[in-house]
């Protein structure tokens, strides 16, 4: 193996907002009141011969399609990197600012604050890309897979009455069992560089909804970066979230000290900044398990593709729309107390109503952009939304690669991608999803086709 057979570089820019900006992630208003840790754009650049690819990770919950596209276009225009080789991901922190242009809101000052912030995020992403490309140095690449046990949990449960609930509450006596299997693997890709810091890419699947409150934080992805860089000298770390649509941090049956540094929040979920710190330490432990023993591989070529696939929309019936409009109007008027549900059930009903109203006049299908990059035997596959954990586990089985890394919220943020069974069972994710049953299975098939095509290219 050629010891340094490619080049790698790294860029980082802080993107903290002004106070008073909207924080997203819940169906309730929150305004930023302080900062727990810095939000950042982190960018990994990889080059082989004349091919360059940029992996961009942004500490935000999601971005509108317009902003994703503008980031790619402006980076491509400034750097000359092929737009199809720009892999933009949001880590999905629920303690980050509002991040959609053109938000419908009567508060024009709030809209301007969000729009101005988005312009800063776009420009910062371009700066980060320029920094990463300027930092390119000869490198070799290795990979390993560690474990981060007992910090990610399936959040959908079968209840004693036969129903299925998302986040039914800690120590709820009506819980029978979780529905699904969690993936505790920590995928690690390491780039050793001549004359530069070692770059570490980390992938783990879990909702960064751990902190709560009105203080800005990148949640466990940000803290993981910090801990990896503190634990291993001369490293810079970038984190990509995985297939986390039905997974979060809530252990509904805590024992011993499991509930340390946590509180029961408004929606029945347990949260706490100290727990985000705990999660980051466990994930960092997964990195340390394999860091010194990665398998180095030749990267004979860089390949990439972005491909649109039509996904059918989950439109409501006429009978469902009347009640949906009622609940949606009450929510928009700030009258959630008049909707006959509480905690996570209220969130589910409100989200479902919003979905039905939003899709009342179409479209019948959505063109969804899927993104893939292969670095020799390692591939990253980007999904433009929040797939169930099963999706990630199935994509990891794709033949022809030594390691496949599924990433959520890449080049799009189109909502939840539940498995077919979830639509029959119910729960927040399926009831709020914009897509018809079968979407998760179609994503797995699409991933395998695109990744296989890359091998043949």
C-alpha positions as CSV (number, residue, x, y, z in Angstrom):
1,X,0.0,0.0,0.0
2,X,1.2,3.5,-0.9
3,X,1.7,5.0,2.5
4,X,0.2,8.4,1.6
5,X,-2.0,7.8,-1.4
6,X,-4.4,10.7,-1.1
7,X,-4.7,14.2,0.4
8,X,-7.0,15.4,3.3
9,X,-7.7,18.8,4.8
10,X,-9.9,20.3,7.5
11,X,-11.8,23.5,8.1
12,X,-13.8,24.8,11.0
13,X,-15.9,28.0,11.5
14,X,-18.0,29.0,14.4
15,X,-21.7,29.9,13.6
16,X,-23.2,31.1,16.9
17,X,-26.4,33.2,16.4
18,X,-27.5,36.4,18.1
19,X,-29.6,35.9,21.2
20,X,-33.4,36.0,20.8
21,X,-33.4,33.9,17.6
22,X,-35.9,31.1,17.3
23,X,-34.7,27.6,18.5
24,X,-36.4,24.8,16.6
25,X,-37.0,21.1,17.3
26,X,-40.2,21.2,19.3
27,X,-43.8,22.3,18.5
28,X,-43.4,25.2,20.9
29,X,-41.8,28.6,20.8
30,X,-38.3,28.9,22.2
31,X,-35.9,31.9,22.0
32,X,-32.1,31.6,22.4
33,X,-31.1,33.0,25.8
34,X,-27.4,31.9,26.1
35,X,-24.7,29.6,24.7
36,X,-23.6,26.3,26.3
37,X,-21.1,25.4,23.5
38,X,-20.3,26.8,20.1
39,X,-22.2,25.8,17.0
40,X,-19.8,25.1,14.1
41,X,-19.4,24.2,10.5
42,X,-16.8,21.5,10.1
43,X,-15.5,20.4,6.7
44,X,-13.3,17.5,5.7
45,X,-11.8,17.8,2.2
46,X,-10.4,14.7,0.5
47,X,-8.5,14.7,-2.8
48,X,-7.2,11.9,-5.1
49,X,-5.5,12.9,-8.3
50,X,-7.7,15.6,-9.7
51,X,-10.9,14.6,-7.8
52,X,-11.9,16.5,-4.7
53,X,-14.9,15.9,-2.4
54,X,-16.1,18.0,0.5
55,X,-17.9,16.6,3.6
56,X,-19.7,19.4,5.4
57,X,-21.2,19.0,8.8
58,X,-23.3,21.9,10.2
59,X,-24.5,22.1,13.8
60,X,-28.2,22.9,13.0
61,X,-31.4,20.9,13.3
62,X,-32.1,21.1,9.6
63,X,-32.0,23.4,6.6
64,X,-34.5,24.3,3.9
65,X,-33.8,22.8,0.5
66,X,-33.0,26.4,-0.7
67,X,-30.3,26.8,1.8
68,X,-28.8,23.3,1.2
69,X,-28.7,24.1,-2.5
70,X,-27.2,27.6,-2.0
71,X,-24.4,26.2,0.2
72,X,-23.4,23.7,-2.5
73,X,-23.7,26.2,-5.3
74,X,-21.7,28.9,-3.6
75,X,-19.0,26.4,-2.4
76,X,-18.7,25.0,-5.9
77,X,-18.5,28.5,-7.5
78,X,-15.8,29.6,-5.0
79,X,-13.7,26.5,-5.1
80,X,-14.4,24.7,-8.4
81,X,-15.4,21.5,-6.6
82,X,-18.0,19.6,-8.5
83,X,-21.4,20.4,-6.9
84,X,-22.2,16.6,-6.9
85,X,-19.1,16.1,-4.8
86,X,-20.3,18.3,-2.0
87,X,-21.9,16.3,0.9
88,X,-23.8,18.8,3.2
89,X,-25.1,17.4,6.5
90,X,-26.9,18.9,9.5
91,X,-26.2,17.1,12.8
92,X,-29.8,17.7,13.9
93,X,-29.3,19.5,17.3
94,X,-32.6,20.5,18.9
95,X,-30.9,23.4,20.7
96,X,-30.0,25.3,17.6
97,X,-31.6,28.3,15.9
98,X,-34.5,28.5,13.5
99,X,-33.1,27.7,10.1
100,X,-35.5,28.2,7.2
101,X,-35.7,31.1,4.9
102,X,-39.1,32.6,4.2
103,X,-40.7,31.4,7.4
104,X,-44.4,32.3,7.8
105,X,-44.5,34.5,10.9
106,X,-46.1,37.8,11.7
107,X,-42.9,38.9,13.5
108,X,-40.9,40.5,10.7
109,X,-38.0,41.1,13.0
110,X,-37.8,37.4,13.8
111,X,-37.9,36.5,10.1
112,X,-35.1,39.0,9.4
113,X,-33.0,37.5,12.2
114,X,-33.4,34.0,10.8
115,X,-32.7,35.2,7.2
116,X,-29.6,37.1,8.3
117,X,-28.4,34.1,10.3
118,X,-28.8,31.8,7.3
119,X,-26.7,34.2,5.1
120,X,-24.0,33.9,7.7
121,X,-24.2,30.1,7.8
122,X,-23.9,30.0,4.0
123,X,-20.9,32.3,3.9
124,X,-19.3,30.4,6.8
125,X,-19.7,27.1,5.0
126,X,-17.9,28.6,2.0
127,X,-15.1,29.9,4.2
128,X,-14.8,26.4,5.8
129,X,-14.5,24.8,2.4
130,X,-11.8,27.2,1.4
131,X,-9.9,26.5,4.6
132,X,-10.2,22.8,4.2
133,X,-8.9,22.8,0.7
134,X,-6.1,25.1,1.6
135,X,-5.2,22.6,4.4
136,X,-4.9,19.6,2.0
137,X,-1.8,17.4,2.9
138,X,-0.6,13.9,1.9
139,X,-2.6,11.3,3.9
140,X,-3.4,7.7,4.3
141,X,-6.8,6.4,5.4
142,X,-7.9,3.7,7.8
143,X,-11.2,2.7,9.4
144,X,-12.6,0.8,12.4
145,X,-15.9,0.2,14.1
146,X,-16.3,0.6,17.9
147,X,-19.3,0.3,20.2
148,X,-21.2,2.9,22.3
149,X,-23.5,0.9,24.5
150,X,-26.6,2.0,26.4
151,X,-26.9,5.6,25.2
152,X,-29.2,5.1,22.2
153,X,-32.7,3.6,22.6
154,X,-35.6,2.9,20.3
155,X,-38.2,5.5,21.2
156,X,-41.3,3.7,19.9
157,X,-43.1,1.3,22.2
158,X,-45.9,-1.1,22.2
159,X,-48.3,-0.3,25.0
160,X,-50.5,-2.6,27.1
161,X,-53.7,-1.4,25.3
162,X,-52.2,-2.5,22.0
163,X,-51.3,1.1,20.8
164,X,-47.9,2.3,19.8
165,X,-46.5,5.5,21.3
166,X,-43.4,7.5,20.7
167,X,-41.6,8.7,23.9
168,X,-44.3,7.4,26.3
169,X,-42.5,8.7,29.3
170,X,-39.9,7.4,31.8
171,X,-41.2,4.5,34.0
172,X,-44.5,4.4,32.2
173,X,-46.2,1.3,33.7
174,X,-48.1,0.7,30.4
175,X,-45.0,0.0,28.3
176,X,-44.7,-3.5,27.0
177,X,-41.6,-3.4,24.7
178,X,-39.7,-1.3,22.3
179,X,-40.3,-1.8,18.6
180,X,-37.1,-2.2,16.8
181,X,-33.4,-2.8,17.3
182,X,-30.9,-0.1,18.0
183,X,-27.5,0.2,16.3
184,X,-24.7,0.9,18.8
185,X,-21.8,0.9,16.3
186,X,-19.5,3.8,16.1
187,X,-17.9,4.1,12.6
188,X,-14.5,5.7,12.6
189,X,-12.5,6.9,9.5
190,X,-9.0,8.2,10.3
191,X,-6.8,10.2,8.0
192,X,-3.1,10.4,9.0
193,X,-1.4,13.3,7.4
194,X,2.2,14.3,6.7
195,X,2.9,17.6,8.5
196,X,-0.6,18.0,9.8
197,X,-3.1,16.9,12.5
198,X,-4.8,13.5,12.1
199,X,-8.4,13.9,11.0
200,X,-11.1,11.7,12.5
201,X,-14.6,11.2,11.0
202,X,-17.1,9.7,13.5
203,X,-20.6,8.4,12.7
204,X,-23.2,7.4,15.3
205,X,-27.0,7.3,15.1
206,X,-29.0,9.1,17.8
207,X,-31.3,12.1,18.1
208,X,-29.4,15.1,19.4
209,X,-32.4,16.1,21.5
210,X,-30.6,15.6,24.8
211,X,-30.2,19.1,26.2
212,X,-33.6,20.9,26.0
213,X,-34.2,24.4,27.2
214,X,-33.3,27.8,25.6
215,X,-29.5,27.7,25.6
216,X,-27.6,27.1,22.3
217,X,-25.8,23.8,22.1
218,X,-24.6,21.4,19.5
219,X,-25.6,18.5,21.8
220,X,-23.6,15.2,21.8
221,X,-22.1,15.7,18.3
222,X,-20.4,18.9,19.3
223,X,-19.3,17.4,22.7
224,X,-18.0,14.3,20.9
225,X,-15.8,16.4,18.7
226,X,-14.4,18.2,21.8
227,X,-13.7,15.0,23.7
228,X,-12.1,13.1,20.8
229,X,-9.8,16.1,20.2
230,X,-8.9,16.2,24.0
231,X,-8.5,12.5,24.3
232,X,-6.2,12.1,21.2
233,X,-3.4,14.6,20.7
234,X,-3.1,16.5,17.5
235,X,-6.5,15.5,16.0
236,X,-9.4,17.3,14.5
237,X,-12.8,15.6,14.5
238,X,-15.9,15.8,12.4
239,X,-19.2,14.0,13.3
240,X,-22.0,12.8,11.1
241,X,-25.2,11.6,12.6
242,X,-26.7,8.3,11.3
243,X,-30.1,6.8,10.8
244,X,-31.7,8.2,13.9
245,X,-35.4,8.7,13.0
246,X,-36.8,6.3,15.7
247,X,-33.9,6.5,18.2
248,X,-33.1,8.9,21.0
249,X,-31.3,9.0,24.4
250,X,-34.3,8.2,26.7
251,X,-33.9,5.1,28.8
252,X,-37.5,4.6,29.9
253,X,-36.4,2.2,32.6
254,X,-33.5,3.9,34.3
255,X,-31.6,2.1,37.1
256,X,-28.9,3.2,39.5
257,X,-27.4,6.5,38.3
258,X,-29.0,6.4,34.8
259,X,-31.1,9.5,35.6
260,X,-28.1,11.6,36.9
261,X,-27.9,15.1,35.4
262,X,-31.4,14.8,33.8
263,X,-34.9,16.2,34.4
264,X,-38.3,15.4,33.1
265,X,-39.1,17.9,30.4
266,X,-42.5,19.3,29.2
267,X,-43.1,16.5,26.7
268,X,-42.4,13.6,29.1
269,X,-38.8,13.1,27.8
270,X,-35.9,13.2,30.2
271,X,-33.1,15.7,29.2
272,X,-30.0,17.3,30.5
273,X,-26.7,18.8,29.3
274,X,-24.8,16.5,31.7
275,X,-26.4,13.6,29.9
276,X,-25.3,14.9,26.5
277,X,-21.8,15.1,28.0
278,X,-22.1,11.5,29.1
279,X,-23.2,10.4,25.6
280,X,-20.2,12.1,24.0
281,X,-17.8,10.4,26.4
282,X,-19.3,7.0,25.6
283,X,-19.1,7.6,21.8
284,X,-15.5,8.9,22.3
285,X,-14.9,5.6,24.1
286,X,-16.1,3.8,20.9
287,X,-13.6,5.9,18.9
288,X,-10.8,5.0,21.3
289,X,-11.6,1.3,21.1
290,X,-10.4,1.3,17.4
291,X,-8.4,4.4,16.8
292,X,-5.0,2.8,17.2
293,X,-6.0,-0.4,15.4
294,X,-7.8,1.0,12.3
295,X,-7.3,-1.0,9.1
296,X,-5.4,1.1,6.6
297,X,-6.6,0.7,3.0
298,X,-5.6,2.0,-0.4
299,X,-7.9,4.6,-1.9
300,X,-7.6,3.9,-5.6
301,X,-10.2,6.4,-6.6
302,X,-12.8,8.8,-5.3
303,X,-16.3,8.4,-6.8
304,X,-19.5,10.3,-6.1
305,X,-23.1,10.6,-7.3
306,X,-26.2,12.6,-6.4
307,X,-29.4,11.1,-7.8
308,X,-33.1,12.1,-7.6
309,X,-35.8,9.5,-6.9
310,X,-39.5,10.2,-6.7
311,X,-41.2,9.3,-3.4
312,X,-45.0,9.2,-3.1
313,X,-46.6,11.7,-0.6
314,X,-48.8,10.8,2.3
315,X,-51.9,12.8,1.6
316,X,-54.9,12.8,3.9
317,X,-58.5,11.8,3.0
318,X,-61.2,14.5,2.8
319,X,-62.7,13.0,6.0
320,X,-59.4,13.5,7.9
321,X,-58.9,17.1,6.7
322,X,-61.7,18.7,8.7
323,X,-60.3,17.7,12.1
324,X,-56.7,18.4,10.8
325,X,-57.6,22.0,10.0
326,X,-59.2,22.4,13.4
327,X,-56.1,21.2,15.3
328,X,-53.7,23.0,13.1
329,X,-55.6,26.3,13.5
330,X,-55.7,25.9,17.3
331,X,-52.0,25.2,17.4
332,X,-51.1,28.2,15.2
333,X,-53.3,30.4,17.5
334,X,-51.4,29.2,20.5
335,X,-54.4,27.3,21.9
336,X,-52.8,23.8,22.4
337,X,-54.7,23.6,25.6
338,X,-57.9,23.2,23.6
339,X,-56.6,20.1,21.8
340,X,-57.6,17.1,23.9
341,X,-54.1,15.5,24.2
342,X,-51.1,16.0,26.4
343,X,-47.2,15.6,26.3
344,X,-46.0,13.5,23.3
345,X,-49.5,12.6,22.2
346,X,-50.2,16.3,21.7
347,X,-47.0,16.7,19.7
348,X,-48.0,13.8,17.6
349,X,-51.5,15.1,16.9
350,X,-50.2,18.6,16.1
351,X,-47.5,17.2,13.7
352,X,-50.0,14.9,12.0
353,X,-52.5,17.8,11.5
354,X,-49.7,20.0,10.1
355,X,-48.7,17.3,7.6
356,X,-52.3,16.8,6.4
357,X,-52.9,20.5,5.9
358,X,-49.5,21.0,4.2
359,X,-50.2,18.2,1.7
360,X,-53.9,19.0,1.1
361,X,-53.2,20.3,-2.4
362,X,-50.3,18.0,-3.3
363,X,-47.8,17.2,-4.5
364,X,-48.5,13.5,-5.3
365,X,-44.7,12.8,-5.1
366,X,-41.5,14.4,-4.0
367,X,-38.2,14.3,-5.9
368,X,-35.7,13.2,-3.2
369,X,-32.0,13.8,-3.7
370,X,-29.7,10.9,-2.5
371,X,-25.9,11.4,-2.2
372,X,-23.1,8.9,-2.2
373,X,-19.3,9.2,-2.0
374,X,-16.9,6.3,-2.1
375,X,-13.3,6.4,-0.9
376,X,-12.0,3.1,-2.0
377,X,-13.7,0.5,0.1
378,X,-15.4,3.1,2.4
379,X,-18.6,4.8,1.3
380,X,-20.8,7.4,2.9
381,X,-24.5,7.5,1.8
382,X,-26.5,10.6,2.4
383,X,-30.3,10.5,3.0
384,X,-32.3,13.8,2.8
385,X,-34.2,13.3,6.0
386,X,-34.6,11.2,9.1
387,X,-34.6,7.4,8.4
388,X,-35.4,4.8,10.9
389,X,-32.5,2.9,12.4
390,X,-33.4,-0.2,10.4
391,X,-32.6,1.7,7.2
392,X,-29.1,2.4,8.4
393,X,-28.5,-1.2,9.4
394,X,-29.7,-2.5,6.1
395,X,-27.6,0.0,4.1
396,X,-24.5,-1.0,6.0
397,X,-24.9,-4.5,4.6
398,X,-24.4,-3.3,1.0
399,X,-22.0,-5.7,-0.8
400,X,-18.7,-4.6,-2.3
401,X,-17.6,-2.3,0.5
402,X,-15.6,-2.8,3.7
403,X,-17.5,0.0,5.5
404,X,-20.7,1.9,4.6
405,X,-21.7,4.9,6.6
406,X,-25.3,6.0,6.3
407,X,-25.9,9.7,7.2
408,X,-29.2,11.5,7.8
409,X,-30.1,15.0,6.7
410,X,-27.7,15.2,3.8
411,X,-28.5,17.8,1.1
412,X,-32.1,17.9,2.3
413,X,-34.4,17.7,5.3
414,X,-37.6,16.1,4.2
415,X,-38.8,14.7,7.5
416,X,-39.2,11.1,8.7
417,X,-38.7,7.9,6.7
418,X,-40.5,5.2,8.8
419,X,-40.6,1.5,8.0
420,X,-43.7,0.0,6.5
421,X,-44.8,-1.6,9.7
422,X,-44.7,1.7,11.5
423,X,-47.6,3.1,9.4
424,X,-49.8,0.2,10.6
425,X,-48.6,0.6,14.2
426,X,-48.8,4.4,14.5
427,X,-46.7,6.7,16.5
428,X,-45.3,10.2,16.0
429,X,-42.9,9.5,13.1
430,X,-45.3,7.7,10.8
431,X,-48.3,10.0,11.5
432,X,-46.2,13.1,10.8
433,X,-44.3,11.7,7.8
434,X,-44.9,13.4,4.4
435,X,-44.3,10.0,2.7
436,X,-46.4,6.9,2.0
437,X,-45.7,3.6,3.6
438,X,-42.8,1.8,1.8
439,X,-40.5,4.9,1.8
440,X,-37.9,3.3,4.1
441,X,-37.7,0.1,2.0
442,X,-37.4,2.2,-1.2
443,X,-34.5,4.1,0.4
444,X,-32.6,0.9,1.2
445,X,-33.1,-0.3,-2.4
446,X,-32.0,3.0,-3.8
447,X,-28.9,3.1,-1.6
448,X,-27.8,-0.3,-2.7
449,X,-28.4,0.5,-6.4
450,X,-26.5,3.8,-6.2
451,X,-23.6,2.3,-4.1
452,X,-23.3,-0.7,-6.5
453,X,-23.3,1.6,-9.5
454,X,-20.4,3.5,-7.9
455,X,-18.4,0.3,-7.8
456,X,-19.0,-0.3,-11.5
457,X,-18.3,3.3,-12.5
